[in-house]
């Protein structure tokens, strides 16, 4: 049986779209299941920026599907799978704690958006942000969760199939956020702090963050855009 996501009988409007070539500006027509297309203007191969692998978070044939794709696309696909799994876990934990998951989902989206534009190591940064969310939920009921953050997140990393190097980097980022290290502020911590300020502001009546109080240019631009459309 063909994957429904790749079967054109199940496609909806928007499944065929145009993308501007990043090399020469020529418009390239993409079908949603194209991994990449060759630009008719300059001949460069351009990856599909709309390729979505959220289904791979639960599909039993995910490894086979991803394994057939180019290496760069596979990396992006695995990141989307990881994000989908983390969001699913956060929603489940929030529901169990009788908390809304919406601010945390928005926070994770902002971490990804800001992290990409600020060139943060996306995997470790996203997992550190995930740990920050879990900590916010669990620490309200379990005071020992913060003290055992490393052991707890190592357990989460096993279920999410996080590689050891990425786990260690994420733990280092999280330690900095929690004030456990005296290392200088780095890109991932700035990304996470800005994403949290913006997410909390969007989902509460807290005071609007000042642009000069944000640590990244991307977060400042997001705030400016929000003000312009408010």
Secondary structure, 3 states (H helix, E strand, C coil): CCCHHHCHHHCCCCCEEEEECCCCCCEEEEECCCCEEECCCCCCEEECCCCCCHHHHCCCCHHHHHHCCCHHHHHHHHHHHHHHHHHHHHHHHHHHCCCCCHHHHHHHHHHHHHHHHCCCCHHHHHHHHHHHHHHHHHCCCCCHHHHCHHHHHHHHHHHHCCCHHHHHHHHHHHHHHCCCCCCCCCHHHHHHHHHHHHHHHHCCCCCCCCHHHCCCHHHHHHHHHHHHHC
